[in-house]
Amino acid sequence: MAIKITDECINCGACEPECPNNAIYEGGVEWAMADGTGVKGMFTLTDGSSIEASKKNEPVSNDVYFIVHDKCTECQGFHEEPQCAAVCPVDCCVPDELYRETVEELLAKKDRMHL
């Protein structure tokens, strides 16, 4: 499953540079699938909808750092554990129960983003 950042986030920013998928953004910042990935053109999201990879999307949160679940692979294929959770000083990077994925699905997502 993807990782989410809870409201307990203190906006320290420690998590953002650790993400190999560039899935973490500062609150209020627009995001795109192409940011930090090899994705170009149309990209199919986990819900089956498609977006232009370079299109800037509304922030998930305006107040605290957030993780774009369609880009989060729990660091599968890169690290032994989610790096955001490993470096978070207040333990606010937790599994997102709304987005359950198997290791195989997470690795396939990684492969689609990093061509």
Biopython code that builds the backbone (N, CA, C, O; Angstrom):
import numpy as np
from Bio.PDB.StructureBuilder import StructureBuilder

atoms = [
    (1, "MET", "N", (0.841, -1.183, 0.000)),
    (1, "MET", "CA", (0.000, 0.000, 0.000)),
    (1, "MET", "C", (0.877, 1.234, 0.000)),
    (1, "MET", "O", (2.041, 1.175, 0.396)),
    (2, "ALA", "N", (0.339, 2.317, -0.429)),
    (2, "ALA", "CA", (1.088, 3.566, -0.465)),
    (2, "ALA", "C", (1.271, 4.092, 0.966)),
    (2, "ALA", "O", (0.627, 3.630, 1.908)),
    (3, "ILE", "N", (2.149, 5.046, 1.088)),
    (3, "ILE", "CA", (2.388, 5.719, 2.366)),
    (3, "ILE", "C", (1.675, 7.061, 2.310)),
    (3, "ILE", "O", (1.555, 7.665, 1.244)),
    (4, "LYS", "N", (1.203, 7.526, 3.462)),
    (4, "LYS", "CA", (0.600, 8.864, 3.554)),
    (4, "LYS", "C", (1.278, 9.624, 4.682)),
    (4, "LYS", "O", (1.898, 9.038, 5.569)),
    (5, "ILE", "N", (1.146, 10.923, 4.625)),
    (5, "ILE", "CA", (1.686, 11.790, 5.672)),
    (5, "ILE", "C", (0.499, 12.336, 6.453)),
    (5, "ILE", "O", (-0.415, 12.930, 5.880)),
    (6, "THR", "N", (0.521, 12.131, 7.757)),
    (6, "THR", "CA", (-0.592, 12.549, 8.606)),
    (6, "THR", "C", (-0.496, 14.040, 8.964)),
    (6, "THR", "O", (0.504, 14.702, 8.689)),
    (7, "ASP", "N", (-1.552, 14.533, 9.577)),
    (7, "ASP", "CA", (-1.613, 15.934, 9.994)),
    (7, "ASP", "C", (-0.602, 16.269, 11.088)),
    (7, "ASP", "O", (-0.403, 17.442, 11.405)),
    (8, "GLU", "N", (0.035, 15.258, 11.666)),
    (8, "GLU", "CA", (1.049, 15.508, 12.687)),
    (8, "GLU", "C", (2.357, 16.006, 12.086)),
    (8, "GLU", "O", (3.287, 16.341, 12.821)),
    (9, "CYS", "N", (2.441, 16.060, 10.750)),
    (9, "CYS", "CA", (3.642, 16.520, 10.050)),
    (9, "CYS", "C", (4.049, 17.900, 10.564)),
    (9, "CYS", "O", (3.215, 18.792, 10.717)),
    (10, "ILE", "N", (5.357, 18.058, 10.830)),
    (10, "ILE", "CA", (5.878, 19.343, 11.312)),
    (10, "ILE", "C", (6.542, 20.133, 10.183)),
    (10, "ILE", "O", (7.206, 21.139, 10.433)),
    (11, "ASN", "N", (6.362, 19.673, 8.935)),
    (11, "ASN", "CA", (6.907, 20.357, 7.757)),
    (11, "ASN", "C", (8.418, 20.537, 7.807)),
    (11, "ASN", "O", (8.941, 21.571, 7.393)),
    (12, "CYS", "N", (9.118, 19.521, 8.319)),
    (12, "CYS", "CA", (10.580, 19.621, 8.394)),
    (12, "CYS", "C", (11.227, 19.380, 7.032)),
    (12, "CYS", "O", (12.335, 19.854, 6.779)),
    (13, "GLY", "N", (10.535, 18.640, 6.149)),
    (13, "GLY", "CA", (11.067, 18.391, 4.815)),
    (13, "GLY", "C", (12.073, 17.263, 4.714)),
    (13, "GLY", "O", (12.640, 17.049, 3.643)),
    (14, "ALA", "N", (12.314, 16.537, 5.791)),
    (14, "ALA", "CA", (13.304, 15.453, 5.766)),
    (14, "ALA", "C", (12.932, 14.358, 4.778)),
    (14, "ALA", "O", (13.816, 13.728, 4.198)),
    (15, "CYS", "N", (11.657, 14.122, 4.578)),
    (15, "CYS", "CA", (11.189, 13.027, 3.732)),
    (15, "CYS", "C", (11.357, 13.291, 2.235)),
    (15, "CYS", "O", (11.674, 12.375, 1.476)),
    (16, "GLU", "N", (11.149, 14.512, 1.817)),
    (16, "GLU", "CA", (11.088, 14.837, 0.385)),
    (16, "GLU", "C", (12.317, 14.382, -0.415)),
    (16, "GLU", "O", (12.149, 13.718, -1.438)),
    (17, "PRO", "N", (13.534, 14.709, 0.006)),
    (17, "PRO", "CA", (14.688, 14.298, -0.809)),
    (17, "PRO", "C", (14.965, 12.792, -0.761)),
    (17, "PRO", "O", (15.733, 12.287, -1.580)),
    (18, "GLU", "N", (14.363, 12.076, 0.170)),
    (18, "GLU", "CA", (14.601, 10.640, 0.307)),
    (18, "GLU", "C", (13.786, 9.802, -0.670)),
    (18, "GLU", "O", (14.107, 8.634, -0.888)),
    (19, "CYS", "N", (12.739, 10.371, -1.262)),
    (19, "CYS", "CA", (11.822, 9.609, -2.114)),
    (19, "CYS", "C", (12.412, 9.376, -3.503)),
    (19, "CYS", "O", (12.667, 10.336, -4.230)),
    (20, "PRO", "N", (12.634, 8.104, -3.887)),
    (20, "PRO", "CA", (13.206, 7.815, -5.197)),
    (20, "PRO", "C", (12.232, 8.034, -6.353)),
    (20, "PRO", "O", (12.638, 8.032, -7.515)),
    (21, "ASN", "N", (10.961, 8.222, -6.042)),
    (21, "ASN", "CA", (9.940, 8.431, -7.072)),
    (21, "ASN", "C", (9.480, 9.881, -7.173)),
    (21, "ASN", "O", (8.607, 10.205, -7.978)),
    (22, "ASN", "N", (10.067, 10.752, -6.356)),
    (22, "ASN", "CA", (9.631, 12.138, -6.290)),
    (22, "ASN", "C", (8.125, 12.208, -6.073)),
    (22, "ASN", "O", (7.425, 12.978, -6.730)),
    (23, "ALA", "N", (7.633, 11.385, -5.135)),
    (23, "ALA", "CA", (6.204, 11.326, -4.835)),
    (23, "ALA", "C", (5.804, 12.255, -3.695)),
    (23, "ALA", "O", (4.616, 12.406, -3.408)),
    (24, "ILE", "N", (6.779, 12.878, -3.045)),
    (24, "ILE", "CA", (6.506, 13.731, -1.887)),
    (24, "ILE", "C", (6.662, 15.192, -2.281)),
    (24, "ILE", "O", (7.647, 15.595, -2.900)),
    (25, "TYR", "N", (5.655, 15.968, -1.901)),
    (25, "TYR", "CA", (5.638, 17.399, -2.235)),
    (25, "TYR", "C", (5.336, 18.219, -0.988)),
    (25, "TYR", "O", (4.645, 17.766, -0.076)),
    (26, "GLU", "N", (5.863, 19.423, -0.972)),
    (26, "GLU", "CA", (5.548, 20.367, 0.094)),
    (26, "GLU", "C", (4.091, 20.793, -0.036)),
    (26, "GLU", "O", (3.574, 20.905, -1.148)),
    (27, "GLY", "N", (3.437, 21.027, 1.074)),
    (27, "GLY", "CA", (2.045, 21.461, 1.054)),
    (27, "GLY", "C", (1.851, 22.654, 0.148)),
    (27, "GLY", "O", (2.637, 23.601, 0.173)),
    (28, "GLY", "N", (0.789, 22.605, -0.663)),
    (28, "GLY", "CA", (0.462, 23.701, -1.553)),
    (28, "GLY", "C", (1.131, 23.648, -2.915)),
    (28, "GLY", "O", (0.837, 24.480, -3.773)),
    (29, "VAL", "N", (2.016, 22.700, -3.134)),
    (29, "VAL", "CA", (2.745, 22.605, -4.398)),
    (29, "VAL", "C", (2.008, 21.673, -5.368)),
    (29, "VAL", "O", (1.581, 20.582, -4.991)),
    (30, "GLU", "N", (1.866, 22.119, -6.613)),
    (30, "GLU", "CA", (1.259, 21.271, -7.640)),
    (30, "GLU", "C", (2.218, 20.139, -7.977)),
    (30, "GLU", "O", (3.434, 20.286, -7.849)),
    (31, "TRP", "N", (1.663, 19.003, -8.412)),
    (31, "TRP", "CA", (2.475, 17.838, -8.722)),
    (31, "TRP", "C", (2.181, 17.330, -10.128)),
    (31, "TRP", "O", (1.136, 17.629, -10.706)),
    (32, "ALA", "N", (3.125, 16.553, -10.669)),
    (32, "ALA", "CA", (2.955, 15.923, -11.982)),
    (32, "ALA", "C", (3.606, 14.547, -11.960)),
    (32, "ALA", "O", (4.601, 14.339, -11.265)),
    (33, "MET", "N", (3.052, 13.612, -12.715)),
    (33, "MET", "CA", (3.629, 12.266, -12.800)),
    (33, "MET", "C", (5.051, 12.327, -13.358)),
    (33, "MET", "O", (5.892, 11.513, -12.978)),
    (34, "ALA", "N", (5.328, 13.263, -14.238)),
    (34, "ALA", "CA", (6.649, 13.358, -14.869)),
    (34, "ALA", "C", (7.739, 13.841, -13.910)),
    (34, "ALA", "O", (8.923, 13.620, -14.164)),
    (35, "ASP", "N", (7.360, 14.487, -12.831)),
    (35, "ASP", "CA", (8.352, 15.011, -11.880)),
    (35, "ASP", "C", (9.221, 13.879, -11.345)),
    (35, "ASP", "O", (8.728, 13.002, -10.636)),
    (36, "GLY", "N", (10.505, 13.891, -11.678)),
    (36, "GLY", "CA", (11.443, 12.924, -11.138)),
    (36, "GLY", "C", (11.296, 11.504, -11.653)),
    (36, "GLY", "O", (11.889, 10.581, -11.094)),
    (37, "THR", "N", (10.517, 11.312, -12.710)),
    (37, "THR", "CA", (10.333, 9.976, -13.283)),
    (37, "THR", "C", (10.646, 10.030, -14.772)),
    (37, "THR", "O", (10.950, 11.096, -15.306)),
    (38, "GLY", "N", (10.574, 8.899, -15.434)),
    (38, "GLY", "CA", (10.791, 8.845, -16.874)),
    (38, "GLY", "C", (9.497, 8.874, -17.659)),
    (38, "GLY", "O", (9.498, 8.620, -18.863)),
    (39, "VAL", "N", (8.394, 9.179, -16.998)),
    (39, "VAL", "CA", (7.082, 9.138, -17.632)),
    (39, "VAL", "C", (6.894, 10.310, -18.579)),
    (39, "VAL", "O", (7.181, 11.459, -18.243)),
    (40, "LYS", "N", (6.400, 9.991, -19.780)),
    (40, "LYS", "CA", (6.076, 11.015, -20.780)),
    (40, "LYS", "C", (4.729, 10.651, -21.395)),
    (40, "LYS", "O", (4.327, 9.488, -21.374)),
    (41, "GLY", "N", (4.035, 11.643, -21.939)),
    (41, "GLY", "CA", (2.748, 11.392, -22.595)),
    (41, "GLY", "C", (1.659, 11.038, -21.605)),
    (41, "GLY", "O", (1.662, 11.511, -20.469)),
    (42, "MET", "N", (0.729, 10.208, -22.038)),
    (42, "MET", "CA", (-0.390, 9.817, -21.178)),
    (42, "MET", "C", (0.052, 8.726, -20.204)),
    (42, "MET", "O", (0.855, 7.857, -20.544)),
    (43, "PHE", "N", (-0.491, 8.790, -18.983)),
    (43, "PHE", "CA", (-0.165, 7.820, -17.940)),
    (43, "PHE", "C", (-1.454, 7.376, -17.285)),
    (43, "PHE", "O", (-2.292, 8.205, -16.931)),
    (44, "THR", "N", (-1.623, 6.070, -17.119)),
    (44, "THR", "CA", (-2.824, 5.528, -16.487)),
    (44, "THR", "C", (-2.600, 5.416, -14.985)),
    (44, "THR", "O", (-1.660, 4.764, -14.531)),
    (45, "LEU", "N", (-3.482, 6.064, -14.220)),
    (45, "LEU", "CA", (-3.402, 6.051, -12.761)),
    (45, "LEU", "C", (-3.977, 4.751, -12.211)),
    (45, "LEU", "O", (-4.576, 3.971, -12.952)),
    (46, "THR", "N", (-3.797, 4.521, -10.920)),
    (46, "THR", "CA", (-4.268, 3.290, -10.303)),
    (46, "THR", "C", (-5.786, 3.152, -10.340)),
    (46, "THR", "O", (-6.301, 2.037, -10.262)),
    (47, "ASP", "N", (-6.505, 4.252, -10.455)),
    (47, "ASP", "CA", (-7.971, 4.176, -10.532)),
    (47, "ASP", "C", (-8.475, 3.940, -11.951)),
    (47, "ASP", "O", (-9.682, 3.879, -12.184)),
    (48, "GLY", "N", (-7.537, 3.806, -12.909)),
    (48, "GLY", "CA", (-7.910, 3.540, -14.297)),
    (48, "GLY", "C", (-8.028, 4.774, -15.166)),
    (48, "GLY", "O", (-8.104, 4.660, -16.389)),
    (49, "SER", "N", (-8.045, 5.948, -14.564)),
    (49, "SER", "CA", (-8.111, 7.181, -15.351)),
    (49, "SER", "C", (-6.730, 7.499, -15.919)),
    (49, "SER", "O", (-5.721, 6.994, -15.427)),
    (50, "SER", "N", (-6.687, 8.327, -16.941)),
    (50, "SER", "CA", (-5.426, 8.699, -17.573)),
    (50, "SER", "C", (-5.212, 10.197, -17.473)),
    (50, "SER", "O", (-6.155, 10.985, -17.546)),
    (51, "ILE", "N", (-3.952, 10.573, -17.305)),
    (51, "ILE", "CA", (-3.589, 11.992, -17.269)),
    (51, "ILE", "C", (-2.338, 12.196, -18.120)),
    (51, "ILE", "O", (-1.579, 11.259, -18.364)),
    (52, "GLU", "N", (-2.142, 13.408, -18.558)),
    (52, "GLU", "CA", (-0.915, 13.794, -19.239)),
    (52, "GLU", "C", (0.174, 13.873, -18.161)),
    (52, "GLU", "O", (0.005, 14.571, -17.162)),
    (53, "ALA", "N", (1.275, 13.168, -18.359)),
    (53, "ALA", "CA", (2.318, 13.060, -17.338)),
    (53, "ALA", "C", (2.876, 14.403, -16.894)),
    (53, "ALA", "O", (3.210, 14.572, -15.721)),
    (54, "SER", "N", (2.983, 15.352, -17.800)),
    (54, "SER", "CA", (3.565, 16.650, -17.444)),
    (54, "SER", "C", (2.545, 17.641, -16.886)),
    (54, "SER", "O", (2.919, 18.731, -16.453)),
    (55, "LYS", "N", (1.257, 17.275, -16.892)),
    (55, "LYS", "CA", (0.200, 18.163, -16.392)),
    (55, "LYS", "C", (0.362, 18.380, -14.893)),
    (55, "LYS", "O", (0.509, 17.430, -14.123)),
    (56, "LYS", "N", (0.332, 19.640, -14.499)),
    (56, "LYS", "CA", (0.400, 19.976, -13.078)),
    (56, "LYS", "C", (-0.983, 19.779, -12.460)),
    (56, "LYS", "O", (-1.986, 20.250, -12.995)),
    (57, "ASN", "N", (-1.021, 19.079, -11.330)),
    (57, "ASN", "CA", (-2.266, 18.757, -10.639)),
    (57, "ASN", "C", (-2.351, 19.489, -9.312)),
    (57, "ASN", "O", (-1.339, 19.894, -8.740)),
    (58, "GLU", "N", (-3.574, 19.650, -8.837)),
    (58, "GLU", "CA", (-3.814, 20.335, -7.564)),
    (58, "GLU", "C", (-3.078, 19.624, -6.429)),
    (58, "GLU", "O", (-2.960, 18.398, -6.438)),
    (59, "PRO", "N", (-2.583, 20.383, -5.456)),
    (59, "PRO", "CA", (-1.935, 19.767, -4.300)),
    (59, "PRO", "C", (-2.912, 18.866, -3.542)),
    (59, "PRO", "O", (-4.105, 19.161, -3.473)),
    (60, "VAL", "N", (-2.411, 17.783, -2.982)),
    (60, "VAL", "CA", (-3.236, 16.900, -2.153)),
    (60, "VAL", "C", (-3.498, 17.569, -0.816)),
    (60, "VAL", "O", (-4.550, 17.362, -0.211)),
    (61, "SER", "N", (-2.552, 18.368, -0.353)),
    (61, "SER", "CA", (-2.683, 19.110, 0.903)),
    (61, "SER", "C", (-2.081, 20.492, 0.719)),
    (61, "SER", "O", (-1.097, 20.658, -0.003)),
    (62, "ASN", "N", (-2.661, 21.463, 1.362)),
    (62, "ASN", "CA", (-2.097, 22.805, 1.321)),
    (62, "ASN", "C", (-1.300, 23.127, 2.578)),
    (62, "ASN", "O", (-0.550, 24.102, 2.608)),
    (63, "ASP", "N", (-1.460, 22.313, 3.610)),
    (63, "ASP", "CA", (-0.879, 22.633, 4.908)),
    (63, "ASP", "C", (0.399, 21.878, 5.247)),
    (63, "ASP", "O", (1.321, 22.445, 5.833)),
    (64, "VAL", "N", (0.455, 20.601, 4.881)),
    (64, "VAL", "CA", (1.611, 19.780, 5.226)),
    (64, "VAL", "C", (2.114, 19.052, 3.984)),
    (64, "VAL", "O", (1.425, 18.990, 2.966)),
    (65, "TYR", "N", (3.318, 18.506, 4.079)),
    (65, "TYR", "CA", (3.849, 17.687, 2.992)),
    (65, "TYR", "C", (2.848, 16.581, 2.678)),
    (65, "TYR", "O", (2.094, 16.150, 3.550)),
    (66, "PHE", "N", (2.846, 16.125, 1.423)),
    (66, "PHE", "CA", (1.935, 15.053, 1.038)),
    (66, "PHE", "C", (2.612, 14.108, 0.072)),
    (66, "PHE", "O", (3.605, 14.454, -0.568)),
    (67, "ILE", "N", (2.059, 12.903, -0.025)),
    (67, "ILE", "CA", (2.569, 11.875, -0.921)),
    (67, "ILE", "C", (1.511, 11.588, -1.969)),
    (67, "ILE", "O", (0.351, 11.347, -1.633)),
    (68, "VAL", "N", (1.898, 11.611, -3.229)),
    (68, "VAL", "CA", (0.992, 11.260, -4.328)),
    (68, "VAL", "C", (0.973, 9.734, -4.405)),
    (68, "VAL", "O", (1.967, 9.115, -4.785)),
    (69, "HIS", "N", (-0.158, 9.133, -4.045)),
    (69, "HIS", "CA", (-0.209, 7.677, -3.948)),
    (69, "HIS", "C", (0.059, 6.994, -5.283)),
    (69, "HIS", "O", (0.559, 5.869, -5.301)),
    (70, "ASP", "N", (-0.259, 7.642, -6.396)),
    (70, "ASP", "CA", (-0.002, 7.041, -7.699)),
    (70, "ASP", "C", (1.488, 6.980, -8.027)),
    (70, "ASP", "O", (1.884, 6.290, -8.967)),
    (71, "LYS", "N", (2.311, 7.685, -7.272)),
    (71, "LYS", "CA", (3.756, 7.657, -7.491)),
    (71, "LYS", "C", (4.493, 6.864, -6.399)),
    (71, "LYS", "O", (5.666, 6.527, -6.562)),
    (72, "CYS", "N", (3.816, 6.575, -5.308)),
    (72, "CYS", "CA", (4.451, 5.897, -4.173)),
    (72, "CYS", "C", (4.547, 4.392, -4.414)),
    (72, "CYS", "O", (3.558, 3.734, -4.737)),
    (73, "THR", "N", (5.758, 3.862, -4.250)),
    (73, "THR", "CA", (5.992, 2.425, -4.376)),
    (73, "THR", "C", (6.525, 1.836, -3.072)),
    (73, "THR", "O", (7.036, 0.716, -3.056)),
    (74, "GLU", "N", (6.407, 2.589, -1.981)),
    (74, "GLU", "CA", (6.967, 2.183, -0.685)),
    (74, "GLU", "C", (8.459, 1.890, -0.807)),
    (74, "GLU", "O", (9.013, 1.121, -0.021)),
    (75, "CYS", "N", (9.100, 2.500, -1.785)),
    (75, "CYS", "CA", (10.529, 2.344, -2.067)),
    (75, "CYS", "C", (10.889, 0.941, -2.556)),
    (75, "CYS", "O", (12.065, 0.578, -2.577)),
    (76, "GLN", "N", (9.888, 0.151, -2.948)),
    (76, "GLN", "CA", (10.157, -1.187, -3.478)),
    (76, "GLN", "C", (11.068, -1.073, -4.706)),
    (76, "GLN", "O", (10.852, -0.230, -5.577)),
    (77, "GLY", "N", (12.076, -1.924, -4.758)),
    (77, "GLY", "CA", (13.027, -1.903, -5.863)),
    (77, "GLY", "C", (14.158, -0.909, -5.666)),
    (77, "GLY", "O", (15.093, -0.862, -6.465)),
    (78, "PHE", "N", (14.080, -0.117, -4.609)),
    (78, "PHE", "CA", (15.121, 0.870, -4.308)),
    (78, "PHE", "C", (15.752, 0.625, -2.936)),
    (78, "PHE", "O", (16.974, 0.616, -2.795)),
    (79, "HIS", "N", (14.891, 0.425, -1.922)),
    (79, "HIS", "CA", (15.345, 0.305, -0.534)),
    (79, "HIS", "C", (14.574, -0.802, 0.180)),
    (79, "HIS", "O", (13.551, -1.278, -0.313)),
    (80, "GLU", "N", (15.069, -1.198, 1.325)),
    (80, "GLU", "CA", (14.440, -2.250, 2.134)),
    (80, "GLU", "C", (13.150, -1.784, 2.806)),
    (80, "GLU", "O", (12.277, -2.599, 3.103)),
    (81, "GLU", "N", (13.026, -0.474, 3.049)),
    (81, "GLU", "CA", (11.859, 0.077, 3.729)),
    (81, "GLU", "C", (11.562, 1.461, 3.167)),
    (81, "GLU", "O", (12.432, 2.078, 2.553)),
    (82, "PRO", "N", (10.341, 1.957, 3.370)),
    (82, "PRO", "CA", (10.020, 3.310, 2.904)),
    (82, "PRO", "C", (10.936, 4.330, 3.582)),
    (82, "PRO", "O", (10.964, 4.441, 4.808)),
    (83, "GLN", "N", (11.673, 5.061, 2.772)),
    (83, "GLN", "CA", (12.656, 5.993, 3.308)),
    (83, "GLN", "C", (12.025, 7.192, 4.010)),
    (83, "GLN", "O", (12.606, 7.732, 4.951)),
    (84, "CYS", "N", (10.853, 7.607, 3.567)),
    (84, "CYS", "CA", (10.181, 8.727, 4.237)),
    (84, "CYS", "C", (9.890, 8.380, 5.695)),
    (84, "CYS", "O", (10.099, 9.197, 6.592)),
    (85, "ALA", "N", (9.403, 7.154, 5.919)),
    (85, "ALA", "CA", (9.099, 6.714, 7.282)),
    (85, "ALA", "C", (10.378, 6.565, 8.107)),
    (85, "ALA", "O", (10.395, 6.855, 9.303)),
    (86, "ALA", "N", (11.440, 6.111, 7.455)),
    (86, "ALA", "CA", (12.704, 5.901, 8.167)),
    (86, "ALA", "C", (13.310, 7.199, 8.684)),
    (86, "ALA", "O", (13.938, 7.206, 9.742)),
    (87, "VAL", "N", (13.131, 8.307, 7.949)),
    (87, "VAL", "CA", (13.752, 9.570, 8.360)),
    (87, "VAL", "C", (12.805, 10.519, 9.084)),
    (87, "VAL", "O", (13.258, 11.527, 9.625)),
    (88, "CYS", "N", (11.521, 10.232, 9.112)),
    (88, "CYS", "CA", (10.549, 11.143, 9.730)),
    (88, "CYS", "C", (10.766, 11.225, 11.245)),
    (88, "CYS", "O", (10.701, 10.208, 11.936)),
    (89, "PRO", "N", (11.021, 12.421, 11.756)),
    (89, "PRO", "CA", (11.275, 12.552, 13.193)),
    (89, "PRO", "C", (10.024, 12.442, 14.061)),
    (89, "PRO", "O", (10.140, 12.276, 15.275)),
    (90, "VAL", "N", (8.839, 12.529, 13.472)),
    (90, "VAL", "CA", (7.609, 12.457, 14.269)),
    (90, "VAL", "C", (6.717, 11.287, 13.857)),
    (90, "VAL", "O", (5.552, 11.222, 14.251)),
    (91, "ASP", "N", (7.255, 10.375, 13.075)),
    (91, "ASP", "CA", (6.536, 9.159, 12.668)),
    (91, "ASP", "C", (5.172, 9.439, 12.043)),
    (91, "ASP", "O", (4.186, 8.781, 12.374)),
    (92, "CYS", "N", (5.119, 10.415, 11.140)),
    (92, "CYS", "CA", (3.838, 10.736, 10.494)),
    (92, "CYS", "C", (3.727, 10.155, 9.085)),
    (92, "CYS", "O", (2.729, 10.392, 8.404)),
    (93, "CYS", "N", (4.727, 9.400, 8.635)),
    (93, "CYS", "CA", (4.667, 8.704, 7.345)),
    (93, "CYS", "C", (4.234, 7.275, 7.648)),
    (93, "CYS", "O", (5.021, 6.456, 8.122)),
    (94, "VAL", "N", (2.962, 6.995, 7.363)),
    (94, "VAL", "CA", (2.354, 5.718, 7.757)),
    (94, "VAL", "C", (1.669, 5.070, 6.554)),
    (94, "VAL", "O", (1.370, 5.753, 5.574)),
    (95, "PRO", "N", (1.418, 3.758, 6.616)),
    (95, "PRO", "CA", (0.701, 3.102, 5.515)),
    (95, "PRO", "C", (-0.678, 3.727, 5.299)),
    (95, "PRO", "O", (-1.389, 4.046, 6.252)),
    (96, "ASP", "N", (-1.035, 3.892, 4.040)),
    (96, "ASP", "CA", (-2.331, 4.456, 3.665)),
    (96, "ASP", "C", (-3.286, 3.301, 3.380)),
    (96, "ASP", "O", (-3.194, 2.664, 2.331)),
    (97, "GLU", "N", (-4.181, 3.035, 4.286)),
    (97, "GLU", "CA", (-5.110, 1.905, 4.193)),
    (97, "GLU", "C", (-6.001, 1.982, 2.951)),
    (97, "GLU", "O", (-6.541, 0.960, 2.526)),
    (98, "LEU", "N", (-6.163, 3.151, 2.370)),
    (98, "LEU", "CA", (-7.025, 3.301, 1.194)),
    (98, "LEU", "C", (-6.387, 2.751, -0.080)),
    (98, "LEU", "O", (-7.083, 2.483, -1.059)),
    (99, "TYR", "N", (-5.062, 2.583, -0.066)),
    (99, "TYR", "CA", (-4.359, 2.168, -1.276)),
    (99, "TYR", "C", (-3.507, 0.944, -0.995)),
    (99, "TYR", "O", (-2.310, 1.058, -0.729)),
    (100, "ARG", "N", (-4.124, -0.222, -1.054)),
    (100, "ARG", "CA", (-3.428, -1.493, -0.808)),
    (100, "ARG", "C", (-2.901, -2.051, -2.119)),
    (100, "ARG", "O", (-3.644, -2.193, -3.090)),
    (101, "GLU", "N", (-1.621, -2.364, -2.139)),
    (101, "GLU", "CA", (-0.982, -2.942, -3.318)),
    (101, "GLU", "C", (-0.004, -4.019, -2.875)),
    (101, "GLU", "O", (0.617, -3.912, -1.818)),
    (102, "THR", "N", (0.125, -5.045, -3.682)),
    (102, "THR", "CA", (1.096, -6.101, -3.391)),
    (102, "THR", "C", (2.489, -5.618, -3.772)),
    (102, "THR", "O", (2.640, -4.606, -4.457)),
    (103, "VAL", "N", (3.499, -6.349, -3.325)),
    (103, "VAL", "CA", (4.874, -6.030, -3.689)),
    (103, "VAL", "C", (5.016, -6.071, -5.209)),
    (103, "VAL", "O", (5.683, -5.219, -5.796)),
    (104, "GLU", "N", (4.392, -7.054, -5.841)),
    (104, "GLU", "CA", (4.460, -7.176, -7.296)),
    (104, "GLU", "C", (3.846, -5.959, -7.983)),
    (104, "GLU", "O", (4.393, -5.457, -8.966)),
    (105, "GLU", "N", (2.714, -5.484, -7.468)),
    (105, "GLU", "CA", (2.069, -4.294, -8.042)),
    (105, "GLU", "C", (2.940, -3.058, -7.850)),
    (105, "GLU", "O", (3.037, -2.223, -8.750)),
    (106, "LEU", "N", (3.573, -2.934, -6.687)),
    (106, "LEU", "CA", (4.441, -1.788, -6.416)),
    (106, "LEU", "C", (5.663, -1.808, -7.334)),
    (106, "LEU", "O", (6.086, -0.766, -7.834)),
    (107, "LEU", "N", (6.227, -2.992, -7.552)),
    (107, "LEU", "CA", (7.379, -3.101, -8.451)),
    (107, "LEU", "C", (6.988, -2.799, -9.895)),
    (107, "LEU", "O", (7.760, -2.185, -10.632)),
    (108, "ALA", "N", (5.792, -3.229, -10.302)),
    (108, "ALA", "CA", (5.306, -2.931, -11.657)),
    (108, "ALA", "C", (5.108, -1.426, -11.804)),
    (108, "ALA", "O", (5.418, -0.863, -12.854)),
    (109, "LYS", "N", (4.598, -0.771, -10.769)),
    (109, "LYS", "CA", (4.408, 0.692, -10.809)),
    (109, "LYS", "C", (5.768, 1.372, -10.946)),
    (109, "LYS", "O", (5.922, 2.304, -11.735)),
    (110, "LYS", "N", (6.755, 0.906, -10.178)),
    (110, "LYS", "CA", (8.107, 1.453, -10.267)),
    (110, "LYS", "C", (8.640, 1.326, -11.683)),
    (110, "LYS", "O", (9.199, 2.279, -12.227)),
    (111, "ASP", "N", (8.471, 0.154, -12.283)),
    (111, "ASP", "CA", (8.965, -0.072, -13.641)),
    (111, "ASP", "C", (8.280, 0.837, -14.654)),
    (111, "ASP", "O", (8.917, 1.269, -15.615)),
    (112, "ARG", "N", (6.998, 1.135, -14.462)),
    (112, "ARG", "CA", (6.272, 2.022, -15.371)),
    (112, "ARG", "C", (6.754, 3.470, -15.257)),
    (112, "ARG", "O", (6.699, 4.228, -16.225)),
    (113, "MET", "N", (7.225, 3.846, -14.068)),
    (113, "MET", "CA", (7.666, 5.225, -13.861)),
    (113, "MET", "C", (9.123, 5.443, -14.229)),
    (113, "MET", "O", (9.508, 6.545, -14.621)),
    (114, "HIS", "N", (9.922, 4.418, -14.108)),
    (114, "HIS", "CA", (11.362, 4.546, -14.341)),
    (114, "HIS", "C", (11.748, 3.655, -15.504)),
    (114, "HIS", "O", (12.283, 2.562, -15.319)),
    (115, "LEU", "N", (11.469, 4.138, -16.710)),
    (115, "LEU", "CA", (11.691, 3.370, -17.920)),
    (115, "LEU", "C", (13.157, 3.133, -18.203)),
    (115, "LEU", "O", (13.498, 2.495, -19.198)),
]
sb = StructureBuilder()
sb.init_structure("model")
sb.init_model(0)
sb.init_chain("A")
sb.init_seg("    ")
for serial, (resi, resn, name, xyz) in enumerate(atoms, 1):
    if name == "N":
        sb.init_residue(resn, " ", resi, " ")
    sb.init_atom(name, np.array(xyz, "f"), 0.0, 1.0, " ", f" {name:<3s}", serial, name[0])
structure = sb.get_structure()
